[in-house]
């Protein structure tokens, strides 16, 4: 059996901004990788040791943006693949789709 990869998003209620971006990016990744799933945790339900929103964890590891305030599509793909992400047959890593999510929310 293939290992499951969990993308956990700690979000504000209602989700907006980075929280919404991360949720949409997780959906894109679930459509491309057969062993990726998503969990969301509203801010008011997080434990004291959970990071503050907007936070994204992959298999329990907090994702820290390298160059900006938003975790990039490239960073998501690299982490999912390092964790054993398995693409559906005939599907390429969805970098363009992930970048499009960020771009869509970045427009004024």
C-alpha positions as CSV (number, residue, x, y, z in Angstrom):
1,X,0.0,0.0,0.0
2,X,1.2,3.5,-0.8
3,X,1.8,5.9,2.0
4,X,-0.8,8.6,2.4
5,X,0.3,12.2,2.3
6,X,-1.7,14.6,4.4
7,X,-1.8,18.3,3.7
8,X,-3.1,20.0,6.8
9,X,-4.2,23.6,6.5
10,X,-4.8,25.7,9.7
11,X,-7.1,28.4,8.6
12,X,-9.0,31.4,9.8
13,X,-12.8,31.4,9.6
14,X,-14.0,32.1,7.1
15,X,-10.9,31.2,5.1
16,X,-9.5,33.9,2.9
17,X,-6.2,35.1,1.6
18,X,-3.4,32.6,2.1
19,X,-5.8,30.1,3.8
20,X,-8.0,30.0,0.7
21,X,-4.9,29.8,-1.6
22,X,-3.5,26.8,0.4
23,X,-6.9,25.0,0.3
24,X,-7.2,25.5,-3.5
25,X,-3.6,24.3,-4.0
26,X,-4.2,21.2,-1.9
27,X,-7.2,20.4,-4.1
28,X,-5.0,20.7,-7.2
29,X,-2.5,18.3,-5.6
30,X,-5.2,15.8,-4.7
31,X,-6.4,15.8,-8.3
32,X,-2.8,15.0,-9.5
33,X,-1.5,12.7,-6.8
34,X,-3.4,9.6,-5.9
35,X,-2.1,9.4,-2.3
36,X,-2.6,13.0,-1.2
37,X,-5.4,14.1,1.0
38,X,-6.3,17.3,2.8
39,X,-7.4,18.2,6.3
40,X,-8.5,21.7,7.4
41,X,-8.4,22.9,11.0
42,X,-10.2,26.1,11.9
43,X,-8.2,28.5,14.0
44,X,-10.6,28.2,16.9
45,X,-10.1,24.4,17.1
46,X,-6.3,24.3,17.0
47,X,-4.2,23.2,19.9
48,X,-1.8,25.6,21.7
49,X,1.2,23.9,20.0
50,X,-0.4,24.1,16.5
51,X,1.0,27.0,14.3
52,X,-1.2,30.1,13.8
53,X,-3.1,30.5,10.5
54,X,-2.4,30.6,7.7
55,X,-0.3,27.5,8.1
56,X,0.2,24.5,5.9
57,X,1.8,21.2,7.1
58,X,2.6,18.2,4.9
59,X,2.8,15.0,6.9
60,X,3.2,17.1,10.1
61,X,6.0,19.2,8.8
62,X,5.4,23.0,8.7
63,X,5.9,24.5,5.3
64,X,7.9,27.7,5.4
65,X,7.9,29.9,2.2
66,X,11.4,30.2,0.8
67,X,11.2,33.6,-0.9
68,X,7.8,35.1,-0.3
69,X,4.9,35.0,2.2
70,X,3.2,32.2,0.3
71,X,4.5,28.7,-0.1
72,X,5.1,28.3,-3.8
73,X,3.8,25.6,-6.1
74,X,7.3,24.4,-6.6
75,X,7.8,24.0,-2.9
76,X,4.5,22.1,-2.6
77,X,5.5,19.7,-5.4
78,X,9.0,19.1,-4.1
79,X,7.7,18.3,-0.6
80,X,4.9,16.0,-1.9
81,X,7.3,14.1,-4.1
82,X,9.9,13.9,-1.3
83,X,7.1,12.3,0.9
84,X,6.4,9.7,-1.8
85,X,3.7,11.4,-3.9
86,X,2.4,9.1,-6.6
87,X,1.0,10.9,-9.7
88,X,-2.1,9.4,-11.4
89,X,-1.2,7.7,-14.7
90,X,-0.6,10.2,-17.5
91,X,-0.5,13.2,-15.2
92,X,2.4,15.7,-14.9
93,X,3.3,17.5,-11.7
94,X,0.7,20.4,-11.7
95,X,3.2,23.4,-11.3
96,X,1.3,25.6,-13.8
97,X,-2.0,24.9,-12.1
98,X,-0.6,25.7,-8.7
99,X,1.0,28.9,-9.9
100,X,-2.3,29.9,-11.5
101,X,-4.0,29.6,-8.1
102,X,-1.5,32.0,-6.6
103,X,-1.9,34.4,-9.5
104,X,-5.7,34.3,-9.4
105,X,-5.7,35.5,-5.8
106,X,-2.9,38.0,-6.4
107,X,-4.9,40.1,-8.8
108,X,-6.4,43.3,-7.4
